[in-house]
Amino acid sequence: MNRTTLLISLFSLVLVGSLAVPSGDTSADPEKARACLDSMVSGAISSGMRVRGTDIYSAGPQSAVTYRLTLYKGMSYVLLGCADGDDVDLDMRLYDSEGQLVSNDKSPDPQPFVDVEPPKTGEYVLEVLVYKSSAPNTDFAVAVAYKY
C-alpha cells in the first residue's frame, strides 16, 4: 500500500468515526458536577455552616441513589446536590427511619437542596433521583452542610 492510499484510508476512518459520534455532549462530567457543588458549598460556608461530607455518583434517567445519614435533633442541615448538565432534573427526598417523608426538593432543576431540622436524632435516608436527563448517564455531587 502506498502512502497516498494509506492517507486516504486513514482520512476515511476518521471521517466515518466522527460521523458516528453524536453532536451533543451526552457524556457524564464529574468535574462539572464537583465545580457546581463547590460553589453551593461555598455559599453554605459563607452563611456559617460547616460541611460534613460530599460524594460524586453517576446514574441514568429515573435512577435513584440512596445515602444513609445520622442527623441530630437541634441542628440545622442543608442537603445540597448538583448535576453535571443544565437539562437535568435532579430531585432529593429525605425519609426518616420509618420511611416517612421528612422533606424534599422536587423543583425541575439540576441543583436541588433540602433544608431540614430533624425532629429527632436518628438515621435518615436521602434519596437522590435523576428524574430527567437527555444523557444516558448523569454525574451528580451531593454534600451535607450543618449548623449548630
N, C-alpha and C positions, 0 to 999 in steps of 0.2 A: 504494500500500500504506500503510495507516495504521500508527500507532505500535504498537498492540496486536498486529496481525498480524506486524509485524517482530519484536517481542519474543518472541512465541510461536515464530516460525521460528528465531530465534537460540537459544532455550532448547532446541528440539528438536534442533538441530545439535549443541549442546554435550552434550546427553544421549546422543545416538547416538555421538558421538565418544568419550565417556567409557566407554560400554559396549564399544567395540571395543578398548580398551587392557587388556592382561592385568593382573590384580590384583597379581601378584608382581613384584618388581624383576628384570627379565631383561636390563637394560642393563649394559654394561661400565662399570666405575668406576675410572679410572686413579688418582684421588686416594686412594681406599681402598687400592688396591694399594701406592701410594707410602708412605702413612702406616704401613701394616703393615711394609713393608721398612725404613722409617726406624727403627722400634722394634727390629727384628732387628739392624740395623747398629749402633745404639747399644749393644746388648749385646756385639757383637763388639769395638767400640772400647773398651768398659769392661774387656774382658779382654786388652787390649794389642795388638789387631790394628789394621791400617790398611785403608782401603777403596781399591781400585784403580779401580773403575768400577761404574756402575749403568746399567740400561736398563729401560724400560717397553715392553711389547708387548701386542698383543691377538690371540687365536686362538680358534678354535672347538673343540668337543669332538673328541678323538682327533687333534688337530693338534699337530705338534712344530715348535719353533723351535730353530735351532742357532746357537751362538756359537763362534767360533774364539778360543782363548786361548793365550798363551805362558805356560807355567808353568815355574818354576825349581826344580831339584833343591836340596834343603837348606832350602826354605821350606815353611811350613805354610799351607794355604789352607782357607777355608770359603766354599763357593759357596752363596749364600742366594737363596731365592725366596719370593714371597708373592703369592697370588692375591686377587682382589677380593671373593670370596664364601666363606661358610662351607661351602657344599655343593659345593665344588670339590675335585677330587683332582688336584693338580699334582705331577708327578714330574720328577726330574732324573737324568741319566746322563752320566758323564764318560768319554770314549773317548780313547785315545792316537792317535798319527798313523797307526798300523797298523789302527785300527778295533777294538782290543781294549778291552773294558770295564775301566776302572780303578776306578771307584767309582760308587755310585748311591744314591738315596733313592727307594724305592717305597712309602713309608708312605701310607696313604689320607687325606691331609690337604692343606690349602691352603698349607702353609708348609714346603716341602722344604728340606733343606740337605745338602750333601755335604762331608765332611772329607777332605782329601787331602794327602799329602806325596808329590809326584811322584817316581817312581823315576829319572827323568832329565829334563833340561831339554829342552823342545821344545814343539811345537804340540799342543794338545789340543782336543777338540770337546766342548762342553757342549750336551746336548740337553735342552730343557725341553718337557715333554709335558703338555698339558691332557688328562689321562686321562679325567676325568669332570666334567661340568658340566651343570646344568639350563638354563643360559643359552646363547643362540646364539653369543655371544662372551664371552670371559673376559679381562679385563686382568690382567696379572701383572707384577711387578717383580723384577729379579734384580740381585745385587751380587756382586762378588768381593772378599773380605777376605783379608788375608795377614799373616803374622808371620815375622820373620827367625829 
